[in-house]
């Protein structure tokens, strides 16, 4: 029997819509994970998990407390239809929402949310670039690669929180006289007490490139830096690389702008930031669920303040977070019946997502006096949010295959208001980590017009594609 291709699924928005059936989505998820479970040469087959039908019922109080239900009626939703910033945020046009909210000083929470989403985009882009660089000059390194690539590897390993690895790469550079001022600064950081819990090194000299102080409503001027170019000895196209510190610096800048917009919301912002933190950044402890105004929730992928806290806890606690939050968070309550045999079962998560969608649409219909067209859009946002939360749980539980299945299913449902650049860049980072650059390149290409600084992540991603084209046997992508 021929071995299936290990390329991840990709394609147009129309194709993604056509593949939205959950079982096809599950099959796509399994196919995309072949780099993890089927391409390493091992013949072991994981034992089957006995799937028990999950109860579909969800706590009525958690459903009625979800923002789609509470804002289904015209009156409570009216303030969000009165200002264009909310519509742009709901449409995920973050670059346009920022100036729209900046023109409305009375809406600081909306402004802070846009800054936080942009910060998450840049964090995920930095992770994407780091994963690609780690393969280009690590897994797929060639003997003829010049020694200078060790600095790019050290830069990537710093983003990934691997201080020891970064230090070793920089020490290899020093005897060859290649230790630049930036490499020296990174070497000092990797040997100091701040590593790996603090990436502020990228916001200080000699790395810092942003001249404006973090200011709510603004985007900093991003310098256009020429990429590093490394000529290959066979005369083929040069490889290009870039430092990833700029992406980290931008993420920190926008997070600081969000905190400046709402100075008394530090704890709430900590929870919003937690799911996208880089491996080298420390997470704040998760306490009680915050009581959030509708400005913090409208259009978001969290149904309540408890869902925000649950997602922050799930990043580190996995299944324990589901158990701890199932009485307060709609997402945790939906995921709890999908935990079977000590793991989160993707098939059951999909069943629960469908049940949650029905419950939310029923609740919206009751609140609004009947179904309306936007109810399905609101429910779709919730479904994608649940699948994303499930992926966080599976990752933390040490189940990358299941996390990948849930990510791909979320991707298949990401259209219109559910198509979030934060998630898409996170998916691209996951793809790059699996040495699968094609879909990640497509995502970067679509997002570059709105976030030109993503070009820093594009260079190592393109280099990975080029390198795999030279060293790997050709294969057709799995659709």
Secondary structure, DSSP 4 states (H G I P E B T S, - for coil): -PPPP-PPP---HHHHHHT-SHHHHHHHHHHHTHHHHTSSS----PPPP-PPPPP----HHHHHHSHHHHT-SHHHHHHHHSSHHHHHHHTT-HHHHHHHHHT-TT-HHHHHHHHHHHHHHHHHHHHHHHHHHHIIIIIT--TT--TTHHHHHHHHHHHTT-HHHHHHHHHHHHTTT---HHHHHHHHHHHSTTTTT--GGGGSTTT----SPP-TT--PPPP-PPPEEE--TTS-PPEEE--SHHHHHHHHHHHHHHHHHTTT-HHHHHHHHHTT--TTSPPPPP-SPP---HHHHTTSS-SSHHHHHHHHHHHHHTHHHHHHHTTT-HHHHHHHTTEETTEE-HHHHHHHHHHHHHHHHHHHHHHHTS--HHHHHHHHHHHHHHHHHHHHHHHHTT-HHHHHHHHHHHHHT--GGG--HHHHHHHHHHHHHTT-HHHHHHHHHHHTTT-GGGHHHHHHHHHHHHHHHHHS---PPP-
